[in-house]
Amino acid sequence: MFTLFGDYLRYCGGSARLGAVSELLALFGVDPGTTRVVMTRLRNDGWFETVKEGRETRYQLSAAGWRLLDEGRDRIFRHRQGAWSGKWSMVLLRFPESHRAARDESRKALAWLGYGQLTASTWMSPHDRLEAAEKALAGSPAVSIDLLTCESRGLHHDQTIARRCWDLDALDDDYRAFIERFEGSARVGGMDALIRRVHLTTDYRQFPFRDPDLPAELAPKGWHGGRAHRVFEELHSLYAEEAEREIERIVGVPLEHDAYMQQLLDDRRTFVTQSEGPAQR
């Protein structure tokens, strides 16, 4: 559902009729009754609002839903590159044992930002995200935090920290499986393009929330993360035009990218045009 709204329906005004949502999810084996249950649950969780249009119900993104998609889009599509500064952002958490809910929410918020847990109360990121962490944790008075920037005694220690904070072996195995599934996929049109693109994005979207976008200096030897991202970028662009045409047909609303996404797609189309394209299989 969030793939459909994040990749398509947000650019159709951020809303869609329940009938159109049901038709889209039916492409993936979801029956209309299940779609209604899922959309009701997401509305009750605060991600959507509903508007009645005659006998139809229209679901539109709430303010929280828009924020979630904006944050997710940035994490999925913005792949940071360049030399690492050698500095870590460190967050130290303190909370009473009686406030377990606040503790769990704080940990979830830090993981969402790409922090890894070094110890029970210490969270690390190889990127400068202290301001984001402070903002994310500001709403919990039960949690006290200390924010620091630090360096280790050398690259070997940095690599050890990275392995303690994230399960890099399991993550690399999943990157390799993603590459094996999608690399070399052939160009397709119509509904097949939409289905493949949704599967592609849904499978890839797990990675930015498990992978802190490790600098090359910290990545294990033979790391597949960069290659997986390139496969995702190329195929996401390859299927874009046909997939979006199908969305417009089903939803009945023109799809208009915002400046962020238009620039991203323009850059990727240029890359695909200049390359030989993926080998078909």
C-alpha positions as CSV (number, residue, x, y, z in Angstrom):
1,M,0.0,0.0,0.0
2,F,2.7,2.5,0.9
3,T,4.6,1.6,-2.2
4,L,1.6,2.5,-4.3
5,F,1.0,5.8,-2.5
6,G,4.7,6.6,-2.3
7,D,5.6,5.9,-5.9
8,Y,2.4,6.9,-7.6
9,L,-0.7,8.1,-5.8
10,R,1.1,10.9,-3.9
11,Y,1.6,12.4,-7.4
12,C,-2.1,12.1,-8.2
13,G,-3.0,14.5,-5.4
14,G,-2.3,12.1,-2.6
15,S,-5.7,10.5,-2.7
16,A,-7.6,7.8,-4.5
17,R,-11.1,6.2,-4.6
18,L,-11.4,3.0,-2.7
19,G,-12.5,1.3,-5.9
20,A,-9.2,2.3,-7.6
21,V,-7.2,1.2,-4.7
22,S,-9.0,-2.2,-4.7
23,E,-8.3,-2.5,-8.5
24,L,-4.6,-1.8,-8.0
25,L,-4.2,-4.3,-5.1
26,A,-6.1,-6.9,-7.0
27,L,-3.1,-7.0,-9.3
28,F,-1.2,-8.5,-6.4
29,G,-3.8,-11.0,-5.3
30,V,-5.5,-8.8,-2.6
31,D,-9.3,-9.2,-2.6
32,P,-11.6,-6.1,-2.2
33,G,-12.7,-7.2,1.3
34,T,-9.1,-7.4,2.5
35,T,-8.4,-4.0,0.9
36,R,-11.2,-2.4,2.8
37,V,-10.0,-3.8,6.1
38,V,-6.4,-2.7,5.5
39,M,-7.4,0.8,4.5
40,T,-9.7,1.2,7.5
41,R,-6.8,0.1,9.8
42,L,-4.4,2.5,8.2
43,R,-7.0,5.3,8.6
44,N,-7.5,4.4,12.2
45,D,-3.7,4.5,12.7
46,G,-3.7,8.1,11.4
47,W,-2.0,7.6,8.0
48,F,-5.1,8.4,6.0
49,E,-8.3,10.4,6.1
50,T,-11.5,9.6,4.3
51,V,-13.9,11.8,2.3
52,K,-17.3,10.6,1.0
53,E,-18.0,11.3,-2.7
54,G,-21.6,10.2,-3.2
55,R,-21.5,6.4,-2.6
56,E,-17.7,6.3,-3.0
57,T,-15.1,6.7,-0.3
58,R,-11.9,8.5,-1.1
59,Y,-8.7,7.9,0.9
60,Q,-6.3,10.8,1.2
61,L,-3.0,11.0,2.9
62,S,-3.0,12.7,6.3
63,A,-0.3,15.1,7.4
64,A,1.4,12.2,9.2
65,G,1.1,10.1,6.0
66,W,2.8,12.8,3.9
67,R,5.6,13.1,6.4
68,L,6.1,9.3,6.4
69,L,6.3,9.2,2.6
70,D,8.7,12.2,2.4
71,E,11.1,10.6,4.9
72,G,10.8,7.2,3.2
73,R,11.4,8.7,-0.2
74,D,14.6,10.5,0.9
75,R,15.9,7.3,2.5
76,I,15.2,5.1,-0.5
77,F,16.3,7.4,-3.3
78,R,19.1,9.5,-1.7
79,H,22.3,7.3,-1.8
80,R,25.1,9.2,-0.1
81,Q,28.6,9.0,-1.6
82,G,32.0,10.5,-1.0
83,A,34.8,10.2,1.5
84,W,33.8,9.6,5.2
85,S,34.8,12.2,7.7
86,G,35.8,9.6,10.2
87,K,33.4,11.0,12.8
88,W,30.5,9.2,14.5
89,S,27.2,10.7,15.7
90,M,26.5,9.2,19.1
91,V,23.2,9.3,21.1
92,L,23.2,8.2,24.7
93,L,19.7,7.3,26.0
94,R,18.6,7.4,29.7
95,F,15.1,6.5,30.8
96,P,13.5,5.0,33.9
97,E,12.8,1.3,33.8
98,S,9.1,2.0,34.3
99,H,8.9,3.8,31.0
100,R,9.4,0.9,28.6
101,A,7.0,2.2,26.0
102,A,9.0,5.4,25.8
103,R,12.2,3.4,25.5
104,D,10.9,1.2,22.7
105,E,9.6,4.2,20.8
106,S,12.9,6.0,21.1
107,R,14.8,3.0,19.8
108,K,12.4,2.7,16.9
109,A,12.9,6.4,16.1
110,L,16.7,6.1,16.1
111,A,16.6,2.9,14.0
112,W,14.4,4.8,11.5
113,L,17.1,7.5,11.2
114,G,19.8,4.9,10.5
115,Y,21.3,4.6,13.9
116,G,22.6,1.3,15.1
117,Q,22.6,0.0,18.7
118,L,26.2,-0.4,20.1
119,T,25.1,-1.0,23.7
120,A,21.7,-0.9,25.5
121,S,21.9,2.8,25.8
122,T,24.3,3.9,23.0
123,W,23.3,4.4,19.4
124,M,25.7,5.3,16.6
125,S,25.6,6.7,13.0
126,P,28.4,7.3,10.6
127,H,26.5,10.4,9.4
128,D,25.8,13.8,10.9
129,R,22.3,13.1,12.1
130,L,22.4,14.5,15.7
131,E,19.9,17.3,14.9
132,A,17.5,14.8,13.4
133,A,17.8,12.5,16.5
134,E,17.2,15.4,18.9
135,K,14.1,16.4,17.0
136,A,12.8,12.8,16.8
137,L,13.3,12.3,20.6
138,A,12.0,15.7,21.7
139,G,8.5,14.6,22.2
140,S,9.3,12.1,25.0
141,P,9.9,13.8,28.4
142,A,10.6,10.4,30.0
143,V,13.8,10.0,27.9
144,S,17.0,12.0,28.5
145,I,19.6,12.1,25.8
146,D,23.2,13.2,25.4
147,L,24.4,14.0,21.8
148,L,28.1,13.6,21.0
149,T,30.4,13.6,18.0
150,C,33.3,11.2,18.4
151,E,36.1,9.4,16.6
152,S,37.7,6.0,17.3
153,R,41.4,5.1,17.4
154,G,41.4,4.1,13.8
155,L,39.7,2.5,10.8
156,H,39.9,-1.1,12.2
157,H,38.0,0.1,15.3
158,D,35.5,1.9,13.1
159,Q,34.8,-1.3,11.1
160,T,34.4,-3.2,14.4
161,I,31.8,-0.7,15.6
162,A,29.9,-1.0,12.3
163,R,29.7,-4.8,12.7
164,R,28.5,-4.5,16.3
165,C,25.8,-2.0,15.4
166,W,24.4,-3.8,12.3
167,D,24.2,-7.4,11.1
168,L,26.1,-6.7,7.9
169,D,26.5,-10.4,6.9
170,A,22.8,-11.0,6.8
171,L,22.2,-7.6,5.1
172,D,24.8,-8.4,2.4
173,D,23.1,-11.8,1.8
174,D,19.8,-10.1,1.2
175,Y,21.4,-7.6,-1.1
176,R,22.9,-10.4,-3.1
177,A,19.5,-12.1,-3.3
178,F,17.9,-8.9,-4.5
179,I,20.5,-8.6,-7.3
180,E,20.0,-12.2,-8.3
181,R,16.2,-11.7,-8.5
182,F,16.2,-8.4,-10.5
183,E,19.5,-7.7,-12.3
184,G,19.2,-8.2,-16.0
185,S,15.4,-8.0,-16.1
186,A,13.9,-7.3,-19.5
187,R,12.0,-4.2,-20.5
188,V,8.2,-4.9,-20.4
189,G,5.2,-2.7,-21.0
190,G,1.7,-2.1,-19.8
191,M,0.4,-3.8,-16.6
192,D,3.5,-6.0,-16.4
193,A,5.7,-2.9,-16.0
194,L,3.5,-1.6,-13.1
195,I,3.6,-5.0,-11.4
196,R,7.3,-5.5,-11.8
197,R,8.0,-1.9,-10.6
198,V,5.9,-2.3,-7.5
199,H,7.6,-5.6,-6.6
200,L,11.0,-4.0,-7.2
201,T,10.3,-1.0,-4.9
202,T,8.6,-3.1,-2.3
203,D,11.6,-5.5,-2.1
204,Y,14.2,-2.7,-2.1
205,R,12.5,-0.4,0.4
206,Q,13.5,-2.6,3.3
207,F,17.2,-1.9,2.8
208,P,17.4,1.8,3.6
209,F,15.9,1.1,7.0
210,R,18.3,-1.7,7.8
211,D,21.4,-0.2,6.1
212,P,22.8,3.0,7.6
213,D,24.2,3.9,4.1
214,L,27.6,2.9,5.2
215,P,30.6,4.8,3.9
216,A,32.8,2.7,1.6
217,E,35.5,2.7,4.3
218,L,33.2,0.8,6.7
219,A,31.6,-1.6,4.3
220,P,32.8,-5.2,4.4
221,K,34.9,-6.5,1.5
222,G,32.8,-7.4,-1.5
223,W,29.8,-5.4,-0.2
224,H,26.8,-5.7,-2.5
225,G,24.9,-2.6,-1.3
226,G,26.1,-0.2,-4.0
227,R,25.4,-2.7,-6.8
228,A,21.9,-3.4,-5.5
229,H,21.2,0.3,-5.4
230,R,22.3,0.7,-9.0
231,V,20.1,-2.2,-10.1
232,F,17.2,-0.6,-8.3
233,E,17.8,2.8,-9.9
234,E,18.1,1.5,-13.4
235,L,15.0,-0.7,-13.3
236,H,12.9,1.9,-11.4
237,S,13.6,4.2,-14.3
238,L,13.2,1.6,-17.0
239,Y,9.6,0.7,-16.0
240,A,8.5,4.2,-14.9
241,E,6.7,5.5,-18.0
242,E,4.7,2.4,-18.7
243,A,3.8,1.9,-15.0
244,E,2.7,5.5,-14.5
245,R,0.5,5.3,-17.6
246,E,-1.3,2.3,-16.1
247,I,-1.8,4.2,-12.8
248,E,-3.3,7.1,-14.7
249,R,-5.7,4.8,-16.5
250,I,-6.9,3.1,-13.3
251,V,-7.1,6.2,-11.1
252,G,-8.3,8.6,-13.8
253,V,-6.1,11.4,-12.6
254,P,-2.9,12.7,-14.3
255,L,0.3,11.9,-12.5
256,E,2.5,15.0,-11.9
257,H,5.8,14.6,-10.2
258,D,7.1,17.3,-7.8
259,A,10.4,18.9,-8.4
260,Y,12.3,16.4,-6.2
261,M,11.1,13.4,-8.1
262,Q,11.2,15.0,-11.6
263,Q,14.9,15.8,-11.2
264,L,15.6,12.3,-9.9
265,L,13.8,10.7,-12.9
266,D,15.4,13.0,-15.4
267,D,18.9,12.1,-14.1
268,R,18.1,8.4,-14.2
269,R,16.6,8.5,-17.7
270,T,19.8,10.2,-18.9
271,F,21.9,7.4,-17.3
272,V,19.7,4.6,-18.9
273,T,19.8,6.3,-22.3
274,Q,23.6,6.6,-22.2
275,S,24.1,3.0,-21.1
276,E,23.5,-0.1,-23.2
277,G,20.5,-1.1,-20.9
278,P,20.1,-4.2,-18.9
279,A,20.7,-7.6,-20.5
280,Q,17.4,-9.4,-21.1
281,R,16.6,-12.7,-19.6
